[in-house]
Amino acid sequence: MRLTQHKEAEIPGLSHGNYRVSSPATGRYNCIAFAADDTMRWWWPDAEGDGYWPIGVAREETIEAFVQAFATLGYAPCADQTHTAGFDKVAIYADGKVPTHAAKQLADGRWISKLGDWEDIEHDTLESLEGRPFYGKVALVMQRQAPDKKNRTPI
Amino acid sequence: MQAAQLEHDAPTRLKMDFTEMERDFCRRKVSLSRLSDWLVMSAACDTLPGWWGSHLWRPAASATRISNAERMFDDLKTRWLEEVGGQSSLTKIVGSRHYLRIISMGESALPFILRELEEENPAPWFAALRAITGRDDIGRSTPGQFRQMADEWIEWGKSEGWI
């Protein structure tokens, strides 16, 4: 299943064959929440205070603040985006120094993203979502040891 | 004549026009439909004098304004959602010029914003609601949970008679 033409046009790196829609559009959660395994809230450190943001992390739109937010979930910056068995990885995109988007890695090495209030998509590479003025470029990748899913506490 | 002078004189001239129009209508020199057209036009401009302005045509003027406000709101909302679709940044989302124009509509936008909050997954209308109403204490206990935040605003809307 594909996005509408209008949505595909906004993200030129997406083309037929390098992604697929994996769940329907919803405004309940966004890409940061999805990468953090939270599908009940919209994560964002907006000054108005409408978005959820982990307690104790600076409420500012900087890469450092996003690194700290994912650090609360056990992630730490890592060298590359290649899939490593036993590790979860997330990628943070930024337009210049301002974070815009996050994706998380699937078990087969591909990536999955929630596109704002649009759909979730599985995409073959991180680069397919890059480009201005939408998400900019991948700023860094973080990883954590994959938690035991059976004993995992939902956020 | 300077534009400022024209604007200053407009109410007086309209009132004079109205007196003439009313007299001509009473003398059956103008038709009811022509008078109606003139009244609707004047009501839309909020320039009806006396009893006509305060009673007979107020509902019509009000209905016209609501209809115009709704049309403007729907247009701005569509443009806003098109512009910010796919974005995660709430800063970008509520910083859109279309969103700001909705805020500039003031209380006339409130019924339509509150209507939008009934959606299963409402858009982040909360900054607009705070800006318009001056209330900063509603929907603050569950950040990021737009459905719950919307429910609190809907309750407020009911208690204030907006819904």
Interface residues (C-beta under 8 A of the other chain):
Chain A: K7 E10 I11 T26 G27 R28 N30 C31 I32 A33 M40 R41 W42 W43 W44 D46 A47 E48 G49 D50 G51 Y52 W53 E61 V98 P99 T100 H101 K114 L115 G116 D117 W118 F134
Chain B: V84 G85 G86 Q87 S88 S89 L90 T91 V94 N121 P122 A123 P124 F126 A127 R130 R140 P143 G144 Q145 F146 R147 M149
